[in-house]
Amino acid sequence: MHYKGGITKKEYYCKHCGKPISICSALYGQSQCRQCQNRKFFINRNELYNYYIIKNKSITEIAKIYKCCYGTIYKWLLNYNIRIKTKRETHLGKKRPDQSKRMSKDGNPMFGTHRPRSVRIKISKARTGVYCGRNHPMFGKKSSYKCSYGKGGKYKNTWMRSSYELKFAKYLDKQDIKWQYEPKAFDLGTTTYRPDFYLPTKNIYIEVKGYWTEEAKNKFELFKKIFSNIKIIVVDKETLQKRGLNV
């Protein structure tokens, strides 16, 4: 910066982030800006760039080198405007010696063994689509895994697929109404339908729905058409709110 008479003023910069600083910060603040002074420790940009870009180390590996958490390295990368790589870019070209060793020869559980003919026939049928509809081994059976499109949870040792179903089950308990969760599967021909709740004292099935997909609508309409003598009620978000449930 130039002044009258040709006198120039020397400019000072932070030794970590490179931002302009005052002469007081340069002489008495260890050549750091106020933001860098308040930080616990510093990571040099060139070192970080060398680890992350040139040596292609992941953020987790760099965090172990500096003995800090993942988020600290992530913030420093953003502070230095270094582009965050995707997982594929980070692991591109890297080998997994432990995985290769575990699955090679003696480490492979299937090494030296042959599947029986009956097992190979089942695998072949599953791949060619023979096991579909009623021929599928799981046809009509209740799934044992925790699958859910929403925020499911466990209530009274029963896994429920959505938060609506959880709150409705608690509501039934407050009203002293006995209930069963997905007790029966109804055969619809090529598929099965399993209503959410059954009230044995009222002999009514209840379907709790927050969002209707086309497949769910078609299955429900088919169920009502085939089993027209069975009483079933649909409970949606508005119905739950009218009953005082916060959904």
Secondary structure by P-SEA (a helix, b strand, c coil): ccccccbbbbbbbbccccccccaaaaacccccccccccccccccaaaaaaacccccccaaaaaaaacccaaaaaaaaaaaccccccccccccccccaaaaaaacccccccccccccaaaaaaaaaaaaccccccccccccccccccccccccccccccccccaaaaaaaaaaaaacbbbbcccccccccccccccccccccccbbbbbbccccaaaaaaaaaaaaaaccbbbbbbcaaaaaaacccc
